[in-house]
Amino acid sequence: MDLSDAQRLDWLRLIRTEGIGPRSFRQLINRFGGAAAALEALPDLSRRKGRPVIPPSRAQAEDEVAALARLGGRFIATGDAAYPALLRAIDAAPPLIALRGDPAILSRPAIAIVGSRNASAAGGVFTERLARSLGEAGLVIVSGLARGIDARAHHASLATGTVAVMAGGHDRIYPANHAALVDAILDAGGAVLAEMPMGWQARSQDFPRRNRIVSGLSYGSVVVEAARRSGSLITARYALEQNREVFAVPGSPLDPRSDGTNDLIRQGATLVTEADHILEVIGPIIEHGSVPEAAPARRRPDLADQPDFWEELDFDGASAPVADTAPEPEPEPRDEHSRILALLGPGPVAINELARAAQCEIRTVQTVLLELELDGYIERHGSGMVALVRGVPHA
C-alpha cells in the first residue's frame, strides 16, 4: 500500500536527519513501528548519544516536496507499488527516491551500461550499438548521466527507454552541460532518479553511492571501458554484492581505458562483443521472475582483492575513503585538436565518427590526423578508419 502524504513527509524528515541513512532508517522504522513514532523518539536518542539528532521541520520537508513538484517530480517510497522491485531488494536501498519522468519504466527489465568518462570514439560507437540493440530487445538502459560512455548509452536508448541516476539533487545536474540530456530523457518517456536532497551538489563520495542504485535497478551491469581505478568497477562490485550479473567489453591491452574491463573478464565476468551475449545470460533470469537470487549459478568475478578501487561506504554516516573520490572531470576540452586526440585509441574508428564525437568538421579532423600520421602516431585502415599505433602526444 502506498504511503499517505503525511507518512511520506515523516519518511522524508527521518531520512533527511543527519546521521540517519538507509540502514538506520530501516532499524528505526522496525523498532518504533513507523516514521512518526521514530521522529518522536529522536530526542531520547539524542540524550543517549550525547549529541543532538534533529530532524528537519515539517515545513522544510514540505518545501522539498514542493520544489521537486515544480520540476514535475515526486517521491516514491520503498513500500509504494511504483518503487522498483529490484532496487527494493538490495542492502541499503534508499527509503525514498525522487523521481522525474514516467514511473512505468521502472517496472520494466533493465540493464546498466557504464564506463569511462574519457571514452574513446570506438568505445562510444560500440556503446551506442549495444544500447540500441538491447533497447530493441525490450531492455531499459540504466546509467549514471556522466559524460563519455554513460551519455552515449542514454542517447542511444532514448527511443526504447532509459533511466538516469543522479549523484546530486534534481536541481543540481552534474555535469551541468547534461541538462539538455536530462530534458531529452524526460521528453522521450524515460526517468531520472535521485537519492540526495534538492539543492544538493554532488560530492566525491556521492558518485559511488549513486553507483549502487545504477546496479540495483538492473539485472546486470555492462562495463565498456574502465581503467583499473575507475568508478565503473565500483558499480561492478555492487552488482556482485547484489547478486546481479557482470559483463565486460574487451579492449586493446595497449589502451589503459580497457585495463579494468580486461581484468574483469580474466576474473570471470561475461565477455561481451554483441547484445546476444547479454541476452543469453539474463533472458532466462527475467523469464524466471524478478528475483535476482533465482539466477543460475555462474562463475562471477572475484573482486575481493581489489582494495585499490574499493572501500565499503557507510550509508548511515561519513563514508570511508574511496579510491575514486575525485569528482567527475570537467566537460571535455573546447579545443578541437584536444578533443580529437582524446577520442583516439588503438581500436580503429571511422573518421566521420571522430568528427561527430568531437563535434567538429571533417576537414578539421583530417588536418589533425595528417599531422599525427606524419609524426608516426596513427595508421590508416580501409574504409576511412584510423587507429593509434603509439601513445598520443600531449595536446
N, C-alpha and C positions, 0 to 999 in steps of 0.2 A: 504494500500500500504506500502510495506517495505521501511525503510529509505535507503537513499543513503549512501555510505561510508562517504561522507563529513558530512552529517547530523548526522550520528552515532557518529562521532568524536566530534561534537558540543554537542550532548547529554551527551557524556561521560565527557567532560570538565565541563559541567554545574553541573552534579550530583556529580562530584568529588570536587567541590568547597566547602571549609569549611563553615559550617553553612547552606548549602542548602541540604535538604532532599527531600523525595518523594512529600510531600505536597507543600512545597515552590517551588519545581521544576515545579509542575503542574500549580501553580499560575503564575509563570514567563512565562511559555510557553503560557498560555491563555492570559496573559496581553500583551506580545510583539509579539505573533504570531509565535514564533519558538525559538529554542535554540540559533541560531546565533544572532538574534536580542537581546535576553536576555543577552548573553555574552557581546554585545556591550553596554548594559545599565548598566552593573555592576559597572563601575567607578562612574557613577552618584549615584547609590545606595550606594556605599561606602561613598561618601560625605555626604549623608543624614544620614547614620547610624553612622558616625563619626569613623568608623574603616574600614580597608581595607577588601574588598571582592574580592580576587584574584583567578581566576580560574587557573588550571594547563595549561601549554602551550600546543599548538597543538602537539609539538614534544613529550611531556610527555604522552599525550593521545595515540599517535601513538605507543609509546614504550609499553604501557599497552596492546593495541590490539595485537601487535606483540608477546609479552610474552605469552598471552593467546593462540594465534595461535600455538605457538611452543608446547604447551601441547595438541593441537588438539581441542581447544575450540574457541568459538566466542560469541559475544554479541548479545542478542535479545532484542529489544525494545518493549514497550507496544503496539506500532502501528503495529508491524510485525505480519504476519499471524502465525508464529510459536510460538508466545507468548501464554502461557496457558490462556484460556478464563476465567477459574475460578479465577486464580490469578489476572488477569486484573480487576476483579470486586470488589476486596477488597479495603478498605480505605488504603492509604499509600502503594499501590502496588509499588514495585521497578521499576523505569522507564527503567532500564536496568538490565538484569540478564546475568551473564557469564555462558555459557552452555558448558559442555563437554558431548559427547555422542550423542545418536540418538534423534533429536528433535521430531520425530514422536510419541515417547512415551508420550509426554506432551499433546497430543490431546486425549489420552485415559482416561476413567473414573478412578479415583484414590481414595484410602482410606489411611489415615495416621494411623500408629501404633507407639505409643510412650510409654515410661515407664521408670522404674528405671534403672539407670546405674549399681547399685549394685543388679542386679536381682537375684532372687532365681533360682535354677535349674528347679523347677517346672514351674515358670513363663516363663523361656526360652523355655521349651518344649511346653507349650501352645502357646506361641508367634509363634514359628515355624509352629505348626499345623494350627493356624489361618491364618497366612500369606500365607501358601501354599494353603489352601482351597480357600481363597479369590482370589489369583492369578489364580487358575484353573477356577474360576468363571468369569475371564476376567478383574479383577481389578488390576491396578498398585498399588504397595505398596510404600508409601512415608514415609520417616523417616529422622532423623537428624544426622545419622552417629555416634552417641555416642555409647559407649560400653554398654553392657547389652541388654536391650530389643530392642533398635534401631538396633544394629548389628545383632541380631538373626532374626529380621524381614527382613533386607536386604538379609542376607544369604539364607533364606528360599524362597525368591521370585526372586532369580537370573534367574531362568528358565522362569518365567512368566512375569517379568518386575518390576523393582524397580527404584526409584528416591531418591537420597540422597541430602539433603540440607546442605551446609557447613556454619559454622558461620564465618570463615575467608576467605582468598583468596584461589584460587585453588592450589597455590604452598605452602600453609601452612595448610596441612591436620591436623585436630585435632580430636581425639588423633593421634599422629604420627604413631602408630603401626597399624592404619587402612588404610595405603597406599595400602596394598595388597587388602583390601576390595574394595577400590575405583577402582583399576585395574580390579577386578573381575566384578564389576557392569558395567564398560565400555565394557569389553570384552563380556559380556552377552547381550549387546544391550540396557542397561539401560542408565540413565543420572545422572550427578552430576551438581548441581546448586550452584552458589554463588552470593551474592549481593555485597560483600565487594571487595575492590581492590586487585589486585595481590600484593603479599608481605605482606598482612595484617594478623597479628597474632591475632586470636580471643581474645577479652576481655570479661569480665564477662557480660557486657550489650549486647554483640552481640548474645548471645545464645537466649534470649527472642526475639530479632529481627528475628533471624532465625526461631523461632517457628511460627511466623505469616505467614511465607512463607510455612512452612510444612502444616499448616491447610488450608492456602489459596489455595493450589494446589488440595485440596481434598474435596470430598462430605461430609466427616465426619472424625472425629478423634477418634481412639480407644486408651484408656489408659489401659495398662495392669497392671503394678504395679507402685504405686506412693505414696510416703509419703505426709503428709499434706503440706510440704513446697517444694514440687517438682516442677521443671520447666515444667514437663508434664502437670501440672494443668494450667500453663500459656498457653500452647497450647490449652487446653480445653476452656479457656476463650476467646482466639482469635477465635476459631471455633464458639462459641456462637455469638460473635460480627459480624462475617462474615455470620451469618445465616446458618451455617452448623450443621450437626448432631454431637452429642457427645455420645460416647459409653464407657462403663467401664466394666472391668472384675472383678468380686467379688473375694475377697481374705479372708484369715483367719483373724478374729479380733485379733488374737494373734500376727500377723505379722505386724509391723509398715510400712512395704513396701506396704501394702494394705489399710492403713488408708485413703489416698486420694481417691482411686478408690471407696471404700465403701461409702465415703461421697458423691461422685458424683452420685452414684446410689440413695442414700437417697434423694438427691436434684432433681432428675428427669432424670438423664442420662439413656439411654437404657442399661439394663443389658445384658451382652454378655457371653455366655458359648460355643457358636459354631458360625460358619460363617453365618449360615442361619439367625441368629438374626440380623445381619448387613444387609444382602442382602434383607430381608423383608422390611427394612426401606428405604434403598437408591435405591433399584431396581425401584420403581415407580418414584422416582425423576429423575433418569437417563433416564428412558423411556420418561418422560415428556419433557426433554430438559436439556440443560446445565446451566440453570439459577437457582441458589440456592433459589431465592425468590419464586420459584414455589413449594417449598416443602410444603406438607400439614401441618396444624397446629399441633404441638405436645407439650406435656409438656417437657420443657427443664430445665436443672439445673439452679438454681439461685445462681450465684457466686458473687453477688453484695456485700455481707457481708463477703468477704474473703480477708481483707487487708493484712493478714499475708504473702500471696504469690503474691500479685498483686499490682503493681503501673503502671499507664499508661506510656508508653515510648514516649518521644518527638523525633519523627523521623527526625526532622529538626534541632536538636541541641543536647545538652547534655541530657542524659536520666535521668529521675527521679529515685530515689532509687528503686531497685527491690530486693525483699527478696531473690531470687535465684541468687545472684550476684557472688557467688563463682564459679570460673572456674570449668570445669568438673574435676572429680578426676583423679589422675594419673592412669596409667594402673594397672590392678589388681595385687596383690602381687605375686611375683615369688615363694614364699614358698608354696609347695604343701598343707601342713596342713592348712594354712590360706585360700587358695583358696577353699578347700573343705568346711571349716566352713562357708565361706561367701555364699556358694550356698545352704546351708541347710535352711529349713523353716518348718512351721507347716504342709504344704502340702506334702503328700508322694511323693517321687521321686525314680525312679529306680537307682540302684547302678551303672549300666553301663552308665546311663545318667550323673550321678555325675562324673564318670571318664572322659567321653567325654567333659563335660563342664569345668572341672578342668584341662583338658589336662594332665592327669597322668594315671598311670597304675591301673588296677583293684585292684591288691594286695595292693597298697598304700592306696587306698580308703578303702579297707576292714580293714586295720590296724587302720586308723583314726577312722572309725566307731566303731570298737571294743573298743577303748579307750573311746569314747563318750558313748557307751552303758554301759560300766562298771561303768561310773560315773553318769549314770541315765539321760543323756541328750537326748537320742533318743530312739525310739521304732521301732521295725521291723514289717512290714506288709507282707502280702502274695506277692508272685511273685517277691521277691527281692526288695521290696520297703522299704524305711526308712523315718522317719519324726522326727522333733524335738518335744519333749514334755515339754521342758523348755528352758530358754534363753541360747543362745550359749555362752560358755566361751570365754574370750578374748584370741586370739592366741598369 
